Amino acid sequence: MKTATKLAIKIDNLSLCYRQYKQAKDALLELILKKKRHTDFYALKDINLRLQQGESLGIIGNNGAGKSSLLKLLAGNLQPTSGQLTITGSHSAILELGSGFHPDFTGWENARTGLMLLGISPKELDHYLQQVLDFSELGDFIHQPIKTYSSGMTVRLAFSIAIVIQPELLIVDEALSVGDQHFQKKSLNKMQDILSNHASLVFCSHNLYQIKEMCSQAIWLEQGKIRMQGNVDQVVDAYQDELRGKPQKNNNTTTITASQQAYIKNIELVGGQQNKQGLIFKTNDYFSVKTEIEPQNTNINDIHLGLVIRRNDDIQCYGISTLHDEIPLQKLNTGSCRIHFIIDKLPLLSGNYCLEAWLIDSSGIHIYDSRERCCHFSVRQDSQKQGIGITQLEHHWSN
């Protein structure tokens, strides 16, 4: 007899509606006169969702789509206006920065309160408090008031409390992104450990790379409704296709670095011809990307370089990494690393292109550093005999 699969989350026709008044006095007049003086705003409308135990769900969408509202409902911080929401088993949530913390209490006092709310008995408190202290790495700051904490320290404490009981469902909002690089990596690894123990995850992030790597399913929210749901790759790709059809800000180079983490020191193209219009390659030219990386205090075996070639209409033409190709980095005598990505015969056809470079860890999830829309170049082909489109493909004809 086949065993029924356990549901971690079951949502039926869920809606969350707020009343909007033009003036504050309208709420009182409505109560006295028994006449509607508000308009209804649906933060969420007619949401239906099933998440099996052990599955991971990514939530994506633009700002104002309803992502945070859905997470608050899942965490129990809000109650739906209508519909049914059922969560099976224990759950922990990391939502807005400092949510649930008393600013005048110390980190230790807030941790005690948080653990008790999660059901930890008085006899077990000291044991779990020590785990919170160890994972958060706050040291003596644990005895300082929360109001003196930086945003990164607050995230450290909140995440440590949430995961210490090994919840059956972990709900994580974008707040995790404000932590430093070291703690982000540590937290992502911990989330993977929790998933490996058949727990479930709901993960909301604007980092679509991490959504793809961490989650098996995804929902795309738009104006409070589910625009699409299903396999994470299909949903994220459809969302990105939508974004590409809209005007984008041109961020020539964006670098995110931390002083004690690996970072991209330099990246440049090798080959092509430089003229007034910029660097130009011809189809089938030699093409190489030379990258210099500073590992800093990071284990070199945990550093991998990913490269993406994008056309100027934001189409991702190709992406690959040393992680996927199983190519280890090697240190130079200077302590830095240098690696070349080489295409002997560039198959791209005429167009304007740029690179994206990502330093990732061996899990493929944590990002140490990135360069977005850098190393701009153009490709020109000798004739239309090489074809049209993005790339020249090896082919032959047969009758």
C-alpha positions in Angstrom: 0.0 0.0 0.0 1.4 3.4 -1.0 2.0 5.8 1.9 0.3 9.2 1.5 2.8 12.1 1.1 2.8 14.5 4.0 2.0 18.1 3.2 4.1 20.8 4.9 1.9 23.6 3.6 -1.7 23.6 2.4 -3.3 26.8 1.2 -6.8 27.1 -0.2 -8.3 30.3 -1.7 -6.3 32.5 0.7 -6.8 36.2 0.5 -5.4 39.1 2.6 -7.4 42.4 2.3 -6.7 45.8 3.9 -9.0 48.7 4.3 -7.8 52.0 2.8 -9.2 55.2 4.0 -8.7 58.6 2.4 -8.7 60.3 5.9 -8.1 58.9 9.4 -11.5 60.1 10.5 -13.2 58.0 7.9 -12.6 54.8 9.9 -14.5 56.3 12.9 -17.3 57.7 10.7 -17.7 54.3 9.1 -18.1 52.7 12.5 -20.6 55.2 13.7 -22.7 55.6 10.5 -22.4 52.0 9.4 -21.7 53.1 5.9 -18.7 52.0 3.9 -16.0 54.8 3.6 -13.1 52.6 2.5 -11.7 50.9 -0.5 -10.4 47.3 -0.4 -6.8 46.6 -1.2 -5.9 43.0 -1.7 -2.3 42.3 -0.8 -3.0 38.6 -1.7 -6.0 37.2 -3.6 -7.1 33.6 -4.2 -3.8 31.9 -3.4 -3.8 28.1 -3.7 -0.6 26.2 -2.9 0.6 22.8 -1.8 4.2 22.1 -0.6 5.2 18.5 0.2 7.3 17.8 3.3 11.0 17.9 2.3 10.4 20.2 -0.7 11.8 23.7 -1.0 9.8 26.6 -2.4 11.2 29.9 -3.8 9.0 33.0 -3.9 9.8 35.6 -6.6 8.2 38.7 -7.9 8.7 42.5 -8.1 8.4 44.8 -5.0 4.8 45.1 -3.9 3.8 41.7 -5.4 2.8 40.3 -2.0 5.8 38.2 -1.2 6.3 39.6 2.4 2.6 39.3 3.1 2.6 35.7 2.2 5.6 35.0 4.4 4.0 36.7 7.3 0.9 34.6 6.9 3.0 31.4 6.8 4.9 32.6 9.9 1.7 33.3 11.8 2.4 37.0 12.1 -0.8 37.8 10.1 -4.2 36.1 9.8 -5.9 35.8 6.3 -9.0 37.7 5.5 -10.4 34.6 3.9 -9.4 31.1 2.9 -7.6 28.3 4.7 -3.9 28.0 5.6 -2.5 24.8 7.3 1.1 24.2 8.3 2.1 20.8 9.6 4.9 20.4 12.1 7.3 22.9 13.8 8.3 26.0 11.9 10.7 28.9 12.3 10.8 32.2 10.4 13.3 34.9 9.7 11.4 37.9 8.3 11.9 41.7 8.8 15.2 42.7 10.4 14.8 42.6 14.2 11.2 41.4 14.0 10.1 40.2 17.5 13.1 41.6 19.3 12.9 44.1 22.2 15.5 46.8 21.5 16.2 47.5 25.2 16.8 43.8 26.0 20.1 42.1 25.5 20.7 39.6 22.7 20.8 36.9 25.4 17.5 38.0 26.9 15.9 38.2 23.4 17.3 34.7 22.6 15.7 33.3 25.8 12.4 34.7 24.9 12.6 33.5 21.3 13.5 30.0 22.3 10.7 29.8 24.8 8.2 30.9 22.2 9.5 28.1 20.0 8.6 25.6 22.7 12.0 25.1 24.4 11.5 23.9 28.0 13.3 25.8 30.9 15.5 22.7 31.5 16.8 22.8 27.9 17.2 26.6 27.7 20.8 26.8 28.7 21.8 24.1 26.2 20.1 25.8 23.3 21.2 29.3 24.3 24.8 28.1 24.1 24.1 26.8 20.5 22.7 30.2 19.6 25.8 31.9 21.0 28.1 29.5 19.1 26.4 29.8 15.8 25.9 33.6 15.9 29.5 34.2 16.8 28.4 37.3 18.7 30.8 36.8 21.6 30.4 39.3 24.4 28.0 41.4 22.3 25.3 38.8 23.2 25.0 40.7 26.5 24.5 44.1 24.9 21.1 45.6 24.1 19.7 44.9 20.7 19.4 48.6 19.9 23.2 48.8 19.9 23.5 46.0 17.2 24.3 46.5 13.6 21.9 45.0 11.0 24.3 42.2 10.4 24.5 41.3 14.1 20.7 41.3 14.3 20.5 38.9 11.4 23.1 36.6 13.1 21.0 36.4 16.2 17.6 36.0 14.4 18.9 33.2 12.2 20.7 31.4 15.0 17.5 31.3 17.1 15.4 30.1 14.1 17.5 27.2 13.2 18.7 25.9 16.5 15.6 23.7 17.0 16.0 22.0 13.5 12.5 23.1 12.4 10.4 21.0 10.0 9.7 24.1 8.0 12.1 27.1 7.7 10.8 30.4 6.3 13.5 32.9 5.2 12.9 36.4 3.8 15.4 38.7 2.0 16.6 39.9 5.5 19.4 37.3 5.3 21.1 39.3 2.5 22.2 42.1 4.9 24.5 39.7 6.7 28.2 39.7 6.0 29.7 37.3 3.4 31.0 34.8 6.0 27.7 34.5 7.8 25.7 34.4 4.6 27.7 31.4 3.5 27.4 29.7 6.9 23.6 30.3 6.9 23.1 28.9 3.4 25.1 25.8 4.3 23.0 25.4 7.4 19.8 25.7 5.3 21.1 22.9 3.1 21.8 20.8 6.2 18.2 21.3 7.3 16.8 20.4 3.9 19.0 17.2 3.9 17.1 16.1 7.0 13.8 16.1 5.1 12.7 19.6 6.3 10.9 22.0 4.1 12.0 25.5 3.1 10.2 28.6 1.9 12.8 31.1 0.6 12.1 34.6 -0.7 15.0 36.4 -2.4 15.7 38.8 -5.3 18.8 36.6 -5.9 17.4 34.3 -8.6 20.6 32.3 -8.7 20.2 31.3 -5.1 16.5 30.6 -5.6 17.4 28.1 -8.4 20.1 26.5 -6.4 18.2 26.1 -3.1 14.7 25.4 -4.3 12.9 22.7 -6.3 9.6 24.6 -6.7 8.8 28.3 -7.2 5.8 30.7 -7.3 5.8 34.0 -9.2 3.6 36.6 -7.5 2.3 39.6 -9.3 -0.1 42.1 -7.8 -1.1 39.7 -5.0 -1.9 36.8 -7.3 0.1 33.7 -8.4 1.2 34.5 -12.0 3.0 31.1 -12.3 4.0 28.1 -10.2 5.8 24.9 -10.7 9.4 23.7 -11.4 11.8 26.4 -10.2 13.8 26.5 -13.4 10.7 27.1 -15.5 9.2 29.7 -13.2 12.4 31.7 -12.8 13.2 31.6 -16.5 9.7 32.9 -17.3 10.1 35.7 -14.7 13.5 36.6 -16.2 12.0 36.6 -19.7 9.4 39.1 -18.5 12.0 41.3 -16.9 14.1 41.3 -20.1 11.2 42.8 -22.0 11.2 45.8 -19.7 13.7 48.8 -19.7 16.6 47.9 -17.5 19.1 50.2 -15.8 22.6 49.8 -17.2 24.9 49.0 -14.3 28.2 48.8 -16.1 30.1 47.2 -13.2 28.8 46.2 -9.8 31.2 44.7 -7.3 30.3 43.3 -3.9 33.3 42.6 -1.8 34.2 41.9 1.8 37.6 42.6 3.2 38.1 39.1 4.5 36.5 37.2 1.5 37.6 36.2 -2.0 37.1 38.9 -4.6 37.7 39.5 -8.3 40.8 41.8 -8.5 40.7 42.2 -12.3 39.0 40.8 -15.4 39.7 41.6 -19.0 39.2 40.3 -22.5 42.1 39.0 -24.6 41.9 39.1 -28.4 39.9 41.2 -30.8 40.7 44.6 -32.2 40.4 47.9 -30.3 39.0 51.0 -32.2 36.9 54.0 -31.5 33.7 51.9 -31.2 35.4 49.7 -28.6 36.7 46.1 -28.6 35.6 44.2 -31.7 35.8 40.4 -32.4 35.0 38.7 -35.6 33.0 35.4 -35.7 35.5 32.5 -35.3 38.1 34.8 -33.7 40.2 33.6 -30.7 38.4 34.8 -27.6 39.7 34.7 -24.0 38.8 36.1 -20.6 41.7 36.6 -18.2 40.6 36.9 -14.5 42.7 37.6 -11.5 41.3 36.6 -8.1 42.3 37.4 -4.6 41.4 34.5 -2.3 42.1 36.5 0.9 41.4 34.2 3.9 39.1 31.9 1.9 40.1 28.3 1.2 41.1 28.2 -2.5 39.4 24.9 -3.0 36.1 26.6 -2.1 36.4 29.3 -4.8 35.0 28.9 -8.3 34.6 31.3 -11.2 31.4 31.5 -13.2 31.1 33.5 -16.5 28.1 34.6 -18.5 28.0 36.2 -21.9 25.0 38.5 -22.4 23.8 40.3 -25.5 22.8 43.9 -25.2 19.1 42.9 -25.3 19.8 41.0 -22.0 19.7 37.6 -23.6 21.9 35.2 -21.8 23.9 33.6 -24.6 26.1 31.2 -22.6 27.2 30.5 -19.0 29.7 28.2 -17.5 31.9 27.8 -14.4 35.0 26.2 -13.1 32.7 24.3 -10.7 30.7 22.7 -13.5 33.9 21.9 -15.5 35.7 20.7 -12.3 38.7 23.0 -12.9 40.5 23.9 -9.6 42.1 27.4 -9.1 45.8 27.5 -8.6 47.7 30.1 -6.5 50.5 32.2 -8.0 53.6 33.1 -6.0 51.9 36.4 -5.2 49.1 34.6 -3.4 46.5 35.6 -6.0 45.0 33.3 -8.6 44.8 33.8 -12.4 42.7 31.8 -14.8 41.9 32.0 -18.5 38.6 31.1 -20.1 39.3 30.3 -23.8 37.2 29.9 -26.9 39.4 29.1 -29.8 36.8 30.0 -32.4 34.1 32.4 -31.1 30.8 31.2 -32.6 28.8 34.4 -31.8 27.3 36.3 -34.6 27.1 40.1 -35.1 25.9 42.0 -32.0 26.9 43.9 -28.9 27.8 41.8 -25.8 29.1 42.0 -22.3 30.3 39.6 -19.6 29.1 38.8 -16.0 31.6 37.2 -13.6 30.6 35.4 -10.4 32.8 34.0 -7.6 30.9 31.2 -6.0 31.7 28.5 -3.5 31.8 24.8 -4.0 28.1 24.4 -3.2 27.3 26.7 -6.1 25.0 28.8 -3.9 27.1 31.3 -2.0 28.4 34.3 -4.0 31.7 35.8 -2.8 31.8 38.6 -5.4 30.4 39.6 -8.8 31.0 41.8 -11.7 27.8 42.5 -13.7 27.7 43.9 -17.2 31.4 44.3 -17.5 33.9 43.8 -20.4 31.7 45.1 -23.2 32.6 44.0 -26.7 31.1 43.7 -30.2 31.1 40.9 -32.7 31.1 41.3 -36.5 30.7 38.5 -39.0 32.3 38.5 -42.5 29.1 37.7 -44.3 25.5 36.5 -43.9 26.8 33.1 -45.1 27.7 32.5 -41.5 24.0 32.7 -40.7 21.7 34.9 -38.6 20.8 34.9 -35.0 23.0 34.7 -31.9 25.5 31.9 -32.7 27.0 30.0 -35.6 26.2 26.3 -35.2 28.1 23.4 -36.7 25.8 21.8 -39.2 25.4 19.9 -42.5 22.6 19.2 -45.0 21.4 15.9 -46.2 18.9 14.7 -48.8 
